[in-house]
Amino acid sequence: MTGLPEVFLRRVGGYGIFFAACVRSTFQHGVRWDRVLEESQKLGVRAFPVLATMAVFVGTNLAIQGHAAFSALGAESLVGMFVALGGVREVCPLLAATMVAAKAGTEMTAQLAVMRTKEQIDALEVMAVDPRAELVTPSLLAIMLVLPALTIISIALALVAATGVAVFQLGLQRGDFVDYMMSNITVFDLAAATLKSVFFGAIIATVSGYFGFYSERGPRGVGQATNQAVVVMCIVCISVNFALTSILYG
């Protein structure tokens, strides 16, 4: 019986080989930028409404929770700082990555798994067409291009929503809240959030591609690959977020 450590190491090794193969095939066969732009447009249009809704409610929740914590200390003016630090540095980048993983990542995995079942990937290999460069690379570059923009948009919407709740619902002074919020947002924070989103994009695309590319054939294999991919994407993104936060702010 295969043990859990052996399965884990096999998965990690297989993913590393797949990632290296994707990079190599990209350099060997070039990039189809028309496909990249097409995938970027589809991803941005599909993701924006859901992300905007989630970002607004994340901003409102940050304001309410910050007010509940700091009002007990008589420091309501620090709620803006809490919203800025929590939203920009941690919550919004992870929010955008989670949403893209649940939507675009699972779709990519399912599509590749279906193609594996229908032997379309095998057909591409027979025709001497590298399926990684044809199927994975455009989605990889598209997600890495779009996710930073979605992250910045989610930050802006979350901050606006938090300001509205802080002023009109919680009764905080708008000037104090905005001053504390904006004074704790630096260019470095925005750059760090963007850098995180680039890493998250690479993880989402390659993990989705790996599980879809090597899925078992049949409907059951498609479902298993999709479920495994979304779980692994979320775990790896959170782990990488911890590592990047430790490096950038530790």
Buried (B, 14 or more C-beta within 10 A) or exposed (E): EEEEEEEEEEBEEBBEEBBEBBBEBBEEBEBBEEBBBEBBEBBBEBBBEEBBEBBBEBBBBBBBBBBEEBBEEEEBBBBBBBBBBBBBBBBBBBBBBBBBBBBBBBBBBBBBBBBBBEEEBEEBEEEEEBBBBBBBBBBBBBBBBBBBBBBBBBBBBBBEBBBBBBBEEBEBEEEBBBBBBEEBBEEEBBEBBBBBBBBBBBBBBBBBBBBBBBBBEEEEBBBBBBEBBBEBBBEBBEEBBEEBBEEBEE
